[in-house]
Amino acid sequence: MRFMCFSHIFMLQFTAVMNKTGGSRNPKKKYSKNLPVAVIFGAFIIIFYGATLFNGFVMDDAPEIERNPYVKSLKYLPKVVTSCMWEYANQGCYGRAFYYRPMQYLSYFLAYQISPMPWVFHLIHLIYLFAAVFLVFVLAKTITNNFAFSFTAATIFLIHPVNSMVANWISTDSDVLFTVFTLLAVIFYVKWRNKGLIYNLIPVYLFYFLALLAKETAIILPLLIFLADAILFNAKLKEFLRWHKLKIYLAFAIPALIYLLMRSAVVGSGNYLGNFSLQERIYAALVLFAKYLGKLVYPYPLQAVYDFKLLPHFFSLTFLLSVLAVLIFFSVFVLALKKQKKLLAFSFIWIAVFIAPAVGFLQAAGAGSGVFMERYLFASTIGFAFGMSYILCYTFKIQEILSSKKSGLRVHPLRFLPKKTSRVIFICLASLVIAGAWTIVYINNKAWKDNETLYIKTLAQVPSAHGIRYQLGQLYFERGDLEKAREQFEKIIKTGQDWPDITMAYKGLGDYYRAKGDLRGAIMALQKAVETSYLSPRDYVVFNDLGVAYMKAGNYARGLVSFCQALQLLPENQTTLDNFNAATAAVETGYATGTLYENVSQELIEAPDKFNLLDFQCRDVCRAEFAFKPSAPEIMLAVLISAATASGAEEVKIENPAFDSKRNAISLSFDKKFSGKAIRFIFPTCRGIYYTADLSI
């Protein structure tokens, strides 16, 4: 009831200002005119999204903020530029991260200095959202000088339910900041186009650079500028080819190049397009484009993730309907161009330009449940808002409907009704739309309250969202609800063998068995995790956990091998290095005297290749040298090198093993009392195998 009352008051205010289409040259008048608009937008943001202030950190907020020590202290301020958001979680950035977003990093850093509480981050996030909404109004006003169109467009952008994900999720700071800086760049470009003043052009490049620092999607902004020239300002081909115009476009390369150099220095040059065939790309581009268009038109239901199967079936109903939707979209765009409806045509281009990165950079989004997400529509919603506002203001003439002034010619669709009646009808319809949007958003706000609430709702909508199910399992595990955690991990293993991160489900199950004291079950699950891993730096934790399980089971040789393999994936990880050193000490002290050879030969696997004896001599001690030429690169584990008499009756203690990499040789010494006896040596490696060498005198 309260909402409906506010909606009615809003519509009365809206009615009062709809006929103010002109601009004022007096800055004070501009300020006084824009202040009520800002107040209305602020009030609507509070009504729609004020409840988010009571929500916590969700999903990526934890590794980016809660568990990220680099946003918590002023001493890490340089990392805003020299690092990436996921440095702590990924144990580094170069070659291990896709995203370089210093503006997002800076936002978290400054917010944390105020308070680590989630509501502070949500409040700052809503301030960014307010800035985006108000700048949509300013941009529309700058292009059209039409208050009704501008106010309507900004309002549609604000209340559109598809933006609820961005409003609720702090980790989408990058989307909002990139949109804010993009809007500022376009506003100043339009001002420069209208007035030709150079001081309006310089901020365009500055805000373009800041937009890039917020999110890499901004790289596409020059294309939007080019199309704005062609559509809004009727620029002809000759004008584009003239140097005075060409240099305007070429200047965008300067901030872009600076950004790319900074990005390359921090995260490297990864494969952001992914390894997809041409058929897969065509299928994904058209189907995803159509899905995004559909979500703009009909956003319900809202979901945190969507399941997208990359199956290039070009004669499937899904693909054919997607092609039809895309054809209709661009046909309407062409028709708008022919009819000289420039603003409508530009709204279509805005939508297409900002959807393009989401349908093109599949690898960056992640193949699977992360390919299609509502957050990727945030900037495109501006184009949708422009288009809907154009239809309302220029086709349905809502300004005339709501105006209190008498007009001689009535051309709006409700002209057959008395003006007061048509106004009431429109206000009621608009109130219903706003109330409906608020209802959808309100329900979604509650779903984003905390991780558990969000995960349960998402899995009810998308049972195949294995990444979300794994996170729910982890949440239960960390909370101590072990059986609930096991249920989630086992469900993934049963139904999600095609999930790229199935390794993590096995790891979760291994953690469960470890917590229950079942070392045998833990080792079996973690071994499956190792077998399904991609051997990426992130997978070091799987090998490390397997090593810990082996150590607790008394299999010190296997534990040492697992820690060695973990260090190969992430050499600088201090925890694994400490575990490796502890395992080395355990090998020397944990096995019963004279059983090292027996234990190593039982725990590891014998390789088919053998080492050949190069030299042997006995004086005070016996010393042997063997040729070290394995078929694959190896890391020898010196502490595990052991030997026994050929009969296995007695272990031979090895002393001073040494490696000569230039000669590919291994030398060692042992007690002289074994001279004249047949001895078998084993040389274990980091791969979990051992080579043998026989000494027969």
C-alpha angles and dihedrals in degrees: 000000000000091000092052090050091052090046090054092048089049091052091051090052089046089052092051095056103034094095093055100097101144127088128232124228091207109092091209091055090048090051094048091048094048095045095074088047091053090048091052092049091047091050091049092050090052092049094045101036109012089104090066088075087075093051124098136223113298137189111329091013089082099059092034098048118359098047097027110103091186093074094050104069135048090227088073094056093111089060088072086079103020098047143037134242093254099048094110096043094044095038089237143005110231108095090350104076137055100198132071107178112154094171091058090046090050091049092055092043095053093042091053091053087060095046139323090226116118094232091065091056091045091050093051089046090055090049088056089049091051090051091052092050094048092047090053086057092047093048093049090047091048092052099042108015083219113132095193093053093044096047093046093049094050091047093051090049091050098048099038105122093216088074091059092094091056092046092052102040117073091198088069090072085111092060094049096043092047089051093048093052092043091053091049091050093050092045092055091044092054089048090052090048091051098044106017093223113152093215087067091055099053094063089054091069093040093054091043089057092047090048089054090050088053097048134348091231087082089077086089095060096098088060090056090049091051092050091046088057091050097044108029099031101032093234111182128215092258091057092051091053096051114103095234089058098035092056090056089062095040090055089068087070091070099065090035092054093046090051094047091050091050091046093048091051092054107035103013127226107303129179098267095169094058130218102290130141122243090252091053092049094050092047094047094045095053098038094045092045090053092046091053091049089050091050091053091053098039112017098174126139102038115210135182091220137010128209112238121182114203097216111146098213101155095186096049118116090241093058095043093050090047091053090049092051092049091048091051091048095053093039090059088048092053091046091052089052092050091048089051091241091147099170093051091048090049091052089056091049091049090055093048096045095055095041090053097078091049092055096039107045098059095157092053091053094042125246109263130026092359098058096083116039133157091229090069089065096059097099093037090056087072090064090048090050091051091050095048092045090051091053092048097044103034102028105030093030096219089170090065091045093053098037116109090208121099115244128194098215117048113193104160121112093254094052092117089067128071110273094243091052094049090050092052091048092052094046090051093049092047091048091052091051092049092046091049092050091048092051092053092046094046092054091047092049089060091051090058092054094110140339097269094051092046095046094049092049092046094050090050087056098037112023090178092062092114094170090058091045090053090051090050090051090050090049091053091045094052089047092052097249091131099168092051088050092050090050091057095046093048091048090056092048091049099046106019109056088132091056107116091222097049085128089074092054090055089046090052090051090049090052089051093053091046090053089050091050093246100134094171092055091044093052092048093050094044091047088057088049090054092048093052097043124113091223090240122151089259090061092065088095091063093055091043092053091047089052091052090051092050091049092052089050091053094249094130097165092053090045092052090049092051092050090048090053091048090053090052088059096043111012096178097057106119096198092057092044090053090049091049091053091047090050090050090055091045091054090055095046108018101066119073113258112278096015102094094099092047094048096045093048090050098045099043133052124251115238119223092232120084133205117239125226112248102174140357132183138157127208119132086343132009117254126193132185124200134193110251107204109137120177091240133034109277140190108213118217102218095189090061097050105117142155142199137187113276091255089053090232096123135025118231113220111227120217133193102357109195134185125215106195093184093057095030089233137139121206128189141161136222141176117302091229089078094059111122093026128110108249133186118209126198124203111196122202138199090260091070095252132106133214121218133217128185126215113197117175 
